Amino acid sequence: MRAGANGPAIRKYQLRTAQLVLIACTLGLPGIPSARWIVLEDDPPVTFRASMLVLLGTVYLGIIWFCRAATIVYQDHLAVRQLFRTRRTPWSDVLSIETEPSSASSRTMLLDRGGRLFALPGGVGAQPHEVRAIKDRWARSRGEGWTPPADAFVLAARQHAAARESARAWAILLAAGSLGALLVSGLLLESRSDGDEIPWPFQAIGFVPVVVFVAVYQAAFRLLHHRHTPYMPDLG
């Protein structure tokens, strides 16, 4: 069964307007003076200008993600809208919908037939009755042929998701560390320089953290996945 894109949505879960405004102001407003200076001034070198635009672009892409992220309930499937795509999962392919008991943010996790375990965005889990409503819709719409997954399948999916989250945490940590190192190095070089030339750490401040994040995430995920995640059993 393939989830269709047609038909009216039954319910859309998205962050509230006040939350989105707070996120946009907190993350977006500090970058506006820098963006205006980069665009309007003629002095910054091309490398520094491009580097800062990459850094600011990453921040504003994050704001757009928060605005777009949503969980949308349809009659025959559940849609998870992200920054660049929308993942549609037929109800018959949903194997479990559970709220993490130990999560501070009360994330609601969905496990599908392909072994993917992922969080439902848009604030799903903040209200227990909303989670129950989604689970009730799933129970009514998944069909008579639905069977619960084997314990080994669930364990493999959880370990796969844990490896992905650990890799993301390491990537964020090291990317932030590289950003801090570039800032400190740039300030030290600037204090020792008599000229007006922008130190090279500042000119790389937008490129390096992005490269570090991508490289560390890929390497850490592969290492953790192969080390701790067992073979994914077949549901059949």
C-alpha positions as CSV (number, residue, x, y, z in Angstrom):
1,M,0.0,0.0,0.0
2,R,1.3,3.4,-0.9
3,A,0.3,6.5,1.0
4,G,-1.3,9.1,-1.1
5,A,-1.0,12.8,-0.9
6,N,-4.6,13.6,-1.6
7,G,-7.5,13.9,0.8
8,P,-8.0,16.4,3.6
9,A,-5.9,16.3,6.7
10,I,-7.6,15.2,9.9
11,R,-5.2,16.8,12.2
12,K,-1.9,18.8,11.9
13,Y,0.6,19.0,14.8
14,Q,3.0,21.9,14.6
15,L,4.7,24.2,17.1
16,R,2.5,27.1,18.2
17,T,2.9,30.6,16.7
18,A,4.3,32.0,19.9
19,Q,7.0,29.2,20.0
20,L,7.9,29.8,16.4
21,V,8.2,33.6,17.0
22,L,10.4,33.0,20.0
23,I,12.7,30.7,18.0
24,A,12.9,33.1,15.1
25,C,13.7,36.1,17.3
26,T,16.3,34.2,19.4
27,L,18.1,32.7,16.4
28,G,17.4,35.1,13.6
29,L,17.6,38.6,15.0
30,P,21.2,38.5,16.0
31,G,22.2,37.6,12.5
32,I,20.5,40.5,10.8
33,P,23.2,43.1,11.5
34,S,25.9,40.7,10.3
35,A,23.9,39.9,7.2
36,R,23.4,43.6,6.3
37,W,27.1,44.3,6.9
38,I,28.2,41.4,4.7
39,V,25.9,42.3,1.9
40,L,26.2,46.1,1.9
41,E,29.9,46.6,2.7
42,D,32.6,46.4,0.1
43,D,35.5,45.7,2.4
44,P,35.1,42.0,3.4
45,P,37.1,39.6,1.3
46,V,35.1,37.2,-0.9
47,T,36.2,34.2,1.2
48,F,35.0,35.8,4.5
49,R,31.8,37.0,2.9
50,A,31.0,33.5,1.5
51,S,31.9,31.9,4.8
52,M,29.6,34.1,6.9
53,L,26.8,33.6,4.4
54,V,27.2,29.8,4.8
55,L,27.1,30.2,8.6
56,L,24.1,32.5,8.6
57,G,22.3,30.4,6.0
58,T,22.7,27.4,8.3
59,V,21.1,29.3,11.1
60,Y,18.2,30.4,9.0
61,L,17.7,27.0,7.5
62,G,17.3,25.8,11.1
63,I,14.6,28.4,11.7
64,I,12.8,27.3,8.5
65,W,13.0,23.7,9.7
66,F,11.2,24.6,13.0
67,C,8.5,26.4,11.0
68,R,8.0,23.6,8.5
69,A,8.3,20.6,10.8
70,A,4.9,19.0,11.4
71,T,3.1,15.7,11.9
72,I,-0.1,15.5,9.7
73,V,-2.7,12.8,10.3
74,Y,-4.6,11.6,7.2
75,Q,-7.3,8.9,6.8
76,D,-4.9,6.4,5.3
77,H,-1.5,7.5,6.4
78,L,0.7,9.6,8.6
79,A,2.9,12.3,7.1
80,V,6.0,13.7,8.7
81,R,7.0,17.0,7.1
82,Q,10.6,18.0,7.3
83,L,12.8,20.7,5.8
84,F,13.2,19.3,2.3
85,R,10.8,16.4,2.2
86,T,7.6,14.8,3.6
87,R,7.7,11.2,4.7
88,R,4.4,9.4,4.3
89,T,3.8,6.2,6.1
90,P,0.6,4.1,5.5
91,W,-1.1,3.1,8.8
92,S,-0.5,-0.6,7.9
93,D,3.2,0.0,7.8
94,V,3.3,1.6,11.3
95,L,4.5,-1.0,13.9
96,S,4.4,1.1,17.0
97,I,3.7,4.6,18.3
98,E,5.2,5.2,21.8
99,T,6.1,8.1,24.0
100,E,9.6,7.9,25.4
101,P,9.2,7.8,29.2
102,S,12.7,9.0,30.0
103,S,12.7,11.9,27.5
104,A,12.6,15.4,28.9
105,S,10.8,16.6,25.8
106,S,8.3,13.7,25.8
107,R,9.1,12.7,22.3
108,T,6.7,10.4,20.5
109,M,8.5,7.8,18.5
110,L,7.2,5.9,15.4
111,L,8.5,2.6,14.2
112,D,7.7,1.6,10.7
113,R,7.9,-1.7,8.7
114,G,11.3,-0.7,7.2
115,G,12.9,-0.6,10.7
116,R,13.1,3.2,10.9
117,L,12.4,4.6,14.4
118,F,12.0,8.4,14.4
119,A,10.4,11.2,16.4
120,L,7.1,12.8,15.4
121,P,7.8,16.6,15.1
122,G,5.4,19.4,15.8
123,G,5.0,19.0,19.6
124,V,3.4,15.5,19.4
125,G,3.8,14.1,22.9
126,A,3.3,17.4,24.8
127,Q,-0.3,16.4,25.3
128,P,-1.0,12.7,26.2
129,H,-4.5,12.9,24.9
130,E,-3.2,13.9,21.5
131,V,-0.9,10.9,21.4
132,R,-3.8,8.7,22.3
133,A,-5.8,10.2,19.5
134,I,-3.1,9.3,16.9
135,K,-2.8,5.8,18.3
136,D,-6.6,5.3,18.1
137,R,-6.6,6.4,14.5
138,W,-3.7,4.0,13.8
139,A,-5.6,1.1,15.6
140,R,-8.7,1.7,13.5
141,S,-6.8,2.1,10.2
142,R,-4.0,-0.4,10.2
143,G,-6.1,-3.3,8.8
144,E,-6.7,-6.8,10.0
145,G,-3.5,-8.2,8.5
146,W,-1.3,-6.1,10.9
147,T,0.9,-8.1,13.2
148,P,3.2,-6.7,16.0
149,P,6.9,-6.8,15.3
150,A,9.3,-9.3,16.8
151,D,11.3,-8.2,19.9
152,A,14.6,-8.7,17.9
153,F,13.3,-6.3,15.2
154,V,12.3,-3.7,17.8
155,L,15.7,-4.0,19.5
156,A,17.6,-3.6,16.2
157,A,15.5,-0.5,15.3
158,R,16.2,1.1,18.7
159,Q,19.9,0.5,18.5
160,H,20.0,1.9,15.0
161,A,18.2,5.0,16.2
162,A,20.5,5.3,19.2
163,A,23.6,5.1,16.9
164,R,22.1,7.9,14.8
165,E,21.4,10.2,17.7
166,S,24.8,9.5,19.3
167,A,26.5,10.4,16.0
168,R,24.5,13.6,15.7
169,A,25.4,14.6,19.3
170,W,29.1,14.0,18.6
171,A,28.9,15.9,15.3
172,I,27.2,18.9,17.0
173,L,29.7,18.9,19.9
174,L,32.7,18.8,17.6
175,A,31.3,21.4,15.2
176,A,30.6,23.7,18.1
177,G,34.1,23.1,19.3
178,S,35.6,23.9,15.9
179,L,33.6,27.1,15.8
180,G,34.9,28.1,19.3
181,A,38.5,27.3,18.3
182,L,38.2,29.4,15.2
183,L,36.8,32.4,17.2
184,V,39.5,32.2,19.8
185,S,42.3,31.8,17.2
186,G,40.9,34.7,15.1
187,L,40.7,37.0,18.1
188,L,44.3,36.1,19.1
189,L,45.6,36.7,15.6
190,E,43.7,39.9,15.3
191,S,45.1,41.3,18.5
192,R,48.7,40.6,17.3
193,S,48.2,42.0,13.9
194,D,48.7,45.7,13.0
195,G,46.8,45.5,9.7
196,D,43.2,45.6,8.8
197,E,43.3,42.1,7.1
198,I,40.7,39.7,8.5
199,P,42.5,36.7,10.1
200,W,42.2,33.4,8.3
201,P,40.2,31.7,11.1
202,F,37.4,34.2,10.7
203,Q,37.4,33.6,6.9
204,A,36.9,29.9,7.5
205,I,34.4,30.3,10.3
206,G,31.4,29.3,8.2
207,F,32.9,26.5,6.2
208,V,34.8,24.5,8.9
209,P,31.9,23.7,11.4
210,V,29.7,22.5,8.5
211,V,32.4,20.3,7.1
212,V,33.2,19.0,10.6
213,F,29.6,18.2,11.3
214,V,29.0,16.3,8.1
215,A,32.3,14.4,8.3
216,V,32.0,13.5,12.0
217,Y,28.3,12.5,11.7
218,Q,29.0,10.1,8.8
219,A,32.1,8.6,10.4
220,A,30.5,8.2,13.9
221,F,27.2,6.8,12.6
222,R,29.0,4.1,10.6
223,L,31.2,3.2,13.5
224,L,28.4,3.1,16.1
225,H,26.0,1.4,13.7
226,H,28.4,-1.5,12.8
227,R,29.7,-1.9,16.3
228,H,26.4,-1.9,18.3
229,T,23.5,-2.5,15.8
230,P,22.7,-6.2,15.0
231,Y,21.3,-7.5,11.8
232,M,17.7,-6.2,11.2
233,P,15.5,-9.3,11.2
234,D,12.9,-9.7,8.4
235,L,9.3,-9.1,9.5
236,G,8.1,-11.9,7.2
